[in-house]
Amino acid sequence: PPMTLPIILNPALIEATSPVPLLATPRPTDPIPTSEVN
């Protein structure tokens, strides 16, 4: 079975499997992304 389905359905899985948390990834457009998350 394709392993992409559970990853897409579970955002938490993406953060757990990815080396860098999606929310913590620095964005070029956002000078301080952490302030928006917090």
C-alpha positions in Angstrom: 0.0 0.0 0.0 1.2 3.6 -0.7 2.8 5.1 2.4 1.9 8.6 1.2 -1.7 8.4 2.2 -1.2 8.2 6.0 1.4 10.9 5.7 -1.0 13.3 3.9 -3.9 12.4 6.2 -1.8 12.9 9.3 0.0 16.3 9.5 1.6 15.2 12.7 3.3 12.3 10.9 4.8 14.8 8.5 6.4 16.8 11.3 7.5 13.6 13.0 9.1 12.1 9.9 10.5 15.3 8.5 13.9 16.4 9.8 12.6 19.9 10.5 9.2 20.7 11.9 6.9 22.3 9.4 6.0 25.1 11.8 9.6 25.7 12.7 10.7 26.0 9.1 12.0 29.6 8.4 10.1 31.3 5.6 11.6 34.0 3.4 8.4 36.0 3.6 8.2 35.8 7.4 11.1 37.5 9.2 10.0 36.0 12.5 7.8 32.8 11.9 8.2 31.7 15.6 6.3 34.8 16.8 3.3 33.8 14.6 3.4 30.2 15.8 3.5 31.2 19.4 
